[in-house]
Amino acid sequence: MTILYLLLPIAVLLAIIAIAAFLWTVRSGQYDDLEGPPQRMLMDDDDPRMPGNAARRGKPRA
């Protein structure tokens, strides 16, 4: 029973820290654009390893 006097405040403190960290990330804009970066990654056409890209840019193929 005496261990609860130690563990309960620690659990409450960790919960407060987690909520504060979450609120900080929301206010700083971490979750503003969730779909933009994955779509930009898929639409990236600058991959020099693809065979057609070197010919389009006028560079000789290796």
PyMOL CGO cylinders between C-alpha atoms (Angstrom):
from pymol import cmd
from pymol.cgo import CYLINDER

trace = [
    CYLINDER, 0.00, 0.00, 0.00, 2.85, 2.38, 0.71, 0.3, 1, 1, 1, 1, 1, 1,
    CYLINDER, 2.85, 2.38, 0.71, 4.21, 1.88, -2.81, 0.3, 1, 1, 1, 1, 1, 1,
    CYLINDER, 4.21, 1.88, -2.81, 1.03, 3.52, -4.15, 0.3, 1, 1, 1, 1, 1, 1,
    CYLINDER, 1.03, 3.52, -4.15, 2.06, 6.76, -2.46, 0.3, 1, 1, 1, 1, 1, 1,
    CYLINDER, 2.06, 6.76, -2.46, 5.10, 6.75, -4.75, 0.3, 1, 1, 1, 1, 1, 1,
    CYLINDER, 5.10, 6.75, -4.75, 3.68, 5.25, -7.94, 0.3, 1, 1, 1, 1, 1, 1,
    CYLINDER, 3.68, 5.25, -7.94, 0.48, 7.27, -8.13, 0.3, 1, 1, 1, 1, 1, 1,
    CYLINDER, 0.48, 7.27, -8.13, 2.17, 10.71, -8.18, 0.3, 1, 1, 1, 1, 1, 1,
    CYLINDER, 2.17, 10.71, -8.18, 4.73, 9.42, -10.69, 0.3, 1, 1, 1, 1, 1, 1,
    CYLINDER, 4.73, 9.42, -10.69, 1.93, 8.19, -12.97, 0.3, 1, 1, 1, 1, 1, 1,
    CYLINDER, 1.93, 8.19, -12.97, 0.08, 11.49, -12.69, 0.3, 1, 1, 1, 1, 1, 1,
    CYLINDER, 0.08, 11.49, -12.69, 3.27, 13.42, -13.41, 0.3, 1, 1, 1, 1, 1, 1,
    CYLINDER, 3.27, 13.42, -13.41, 4.01, 11.30, -16.50, 0.3, 1, 1, 1, 1, 1, 1,
    CYLINDER, 4.01, 11.30, -16.50, 0.45, 11.80, -17.74, 0.3, 1, 1, 1, 1, 1, 1,
    CYLINDER, 0.45, 11.80, -17.74, 0.77, 15.57, -17.33, 0.3, 1, 1, 1, 1, 1, 1,
    CYLINDER, 0.77, 15.57, -17.33, 4.08, 15.54, -19.21, 0.3, 1, 1, 1, 1, 1, 1,
    CYLINDER, 4.08, 15.54, -19.21, 2.55, 13.47, -22.04, 0.3, 1, 1, 1, 1, 1, 1,
    CYLINDER, 2.55, 13.47, -22.04, -0.45, 15.79, -22.36, 0.3, 1, 1, 1, 1, 1, 1,
    CYLINDER, -0.45, 15.79, -22.36, 1.81, 18.85, -22.32, 0.3, 1, 1, 1, 1, 1, 1,
    CYLINDER, 1.81, 18.85, -22.32, 4.02, 17.36, -25.04, 0.3, 1, 1, 1, 1, 1, 1,
    CYLINDER, 4.02, 17.36, -25.04, 0.99, 16.55, -27.17, 0.3, 1, 1, 1, 1, 1, 1,
    CYLINDER, 0.99, 16.55, -27.17, -0.44, 20.06, -26.79, 0.3, 1, 1, 1, 1, 1, 1,
    CYLINDER, -0.44, 20.06, -26.79, 2.96, 21.55, -27.65, 0.3, 1, 1, 1, 1, 1, 1,
    CYLINDER, 2.96, 21.55, -27.65, 3.16, 19.54, -30.89, 0.3, 1, 1, 1, 1, 1, 1,
    CYLINDER, 3.16, 19.54, -30.89, -0.38, 20.53, -31.87, 0.3, 1, 1, 1, 1, 1, 1,
    CYLINDER, -0.38, 20.53, -31.87, 0.31, 24.22, -31.26, 0.3, 1, 1, 1, 1, 1, 1,
    CYLINDER, 0.31, 24.22, -31.26, 3.59, 24.11, -33.18, 0.3, 1, 1, 1, 1, 1, 1,
    CYLINDER, 3.59, 24.11, -33.18, 1.86, 22.74, -36.29, 0.3, 1, 1, 1, 1, 1, 1,
    CYLINDER, 1.86, 22.74, -36.29, 3.18, 19.18, -36.40, 0.3, 1, 1, 1, 1, 1, 1,
    CYLINDER, 3.18, 19.18, -36.40, -0.19, 17.78, -37.53, 0.3, 1, 1, 1, 1, 1, 1,
    CYLINDER, -0.19, 17.78, -37.53, -1.23, 20.49, -39.98, 0.3, 1, 1, 1, 1, 1, 1,
    CYLINDER, -1.23, 20.49, -39.98, -0.52, 18.72, -43.28, 0.3, 1, 1, 1, 1, 1, 1,
    CYLINDER, -0.52, 18.72, -43.28, -0.67, 14.94, -42.91, 0.3, 1, 1, 1, 1, 1, 1,
    CYLINDER, -0.67, 14.94, -42.91, -1.29, 14.13, -46.58, 0.3, 1, 1, 1, 1, 1, 1,
    CYLINDER, -1.29, 14.13, -46.58, 1.13, 16.48, -48.34, 0.3, 1, 1, 1, 1, 1, 1,
    CYLINDER, 1.13, 16.48, -48.34, 4.50, 14.82, -47.65, 0.3, 1, 1, 1, 1, 1, 1,
    CYLINDER, 4.50, 14.82, -47.65, 3.39, 11.27, -48.63, 0.3, 1, 1, 1, 1, 1, 1,
    CYLINDER, 3.39, 11.27, -48.63, 1.89, 12.57, -51.87, 0.3, 1, 1, 1, 1, 1, 1,
    CYLINDER, 1.89, 12.57, -51.87, 4.99, 14.61, -52.69, 0.3, 1, 1, 1, 1, 1, 1,
    CYLINDER, 4.99, 14.61, -52.69, 7.09, 11.50, -52.13, 0.3, 1, 1, 1, 1, 1, 1,
    CYLINDER, 7.09, 11.50, -52.13, 4.98, 9.49, -54.59, 0.3, 1, 1, 1, 1, 1, 1,
    CYLINDER, 4.98, 9.49, -54.59, 4.92, 12.24, -57.22, 0.3, 1, 1, 1, 1, 1, 1,
    CYLINDER, 4.92, 12.24, -57.22, 8.70, 12.78, -57.19, 0.3, 1, 1, 1, 1, 1, 1,
    CYLINDER, 8.70, 12.78, -57.19, 10.04, 12.44, -60.75, 0.3, 1, 1, 1, 1, 1, 1,
    CYLINDER, 10.04, 12.44, -60.75, 13.69, 13.16, -60.04, 0.3, 1, 1, 1, 1, 1, 1,
    CYLINDER, 13.69, 13.16, -60.04, 14.92, 9.58, -59.70, 0.3, 1, 1, 1, 1, 1, 1,
    CYLINDER, 14.92, 9.58, -59.70, 18.11, 9.27, -61.78, 0.3, 1, 1, 1, 1, 1, 1,
    CYLINDER, 18.11, 9.27, -61.78, 18.10, 5.47, -61.46, 0.3, 1, 1, 1, 1, 1, 1,
    CYLINDER, 18.10, 5.47, -61.46, 15.06, 5.10, -63.70, 0.3, 1, 1, 1, 1, 1, 1,
    CYLINDER, 15.06, 5.10, -63.70, 16.07, 4.49, -67.34, 0.3, 1, 1, 1, 1, 1, 1,
    CYLINDER, 16.07, 4.49, -67.34, 13.77, 7.09, -68.91, 0.3, 1, 1, 1, 1, 1, 1,
    CYLINDER, 13.77, 7.09, -68.91, 14.85, 10.02, -66.73, 0.3, 1, 1, 1, 1, 1, 1,
    CYLINDER, 14.85, 10.02, -66.73, 18.41, 10.30, -68.06, 0.3, 1, 1, 1, 1, 1, 1,
    CYLINDER, 18.41, 10.30, -68.06, 17.22, 10.52, -71.68, 0.3, 1, 1, 1, 1, 1, 1,
    CYLINDER, 17.22, 10.52, -71.68, 14.63, 13.16, -70.84, 0.3, 1, 1, 1, 1, 1, 1,
    CYLINDER, 14.63, 13.16, -70.84, 17.21, 15.44, -69.27, 0.3, 1, 1, 1, 1, 1, 1,
    CYLINDER, 17.21, 15.44, -69.27, 19.63, 15.09, -72.16, 0.3, 1, 1, 1, 1, 1, 1,
    CYLINDER, 19.63, 15.09, -72.16, 22.24, 13.22, -70.15, 0.3, 1, 1, 1, 1, 1, 1,
    CYLINDER, 22.24, 13.22, -70.15, 23.83, 10.08, -71.58, 0.3, 1, 1, 1, 1, 1, 1,
    CYLINDER, 23.83, 10.08, -71.58, 22.94, 6.80, -69.96, 0.3, 1, 1, 1, 1, 1, 1,
    CYLINDER, 22.94, 6.80, -69.96, 25.63, 5.15, -67.85, 0.3, 1, 1, 1, 1, 1, 1,
]
cmd.load_cgo(trace, "trace")
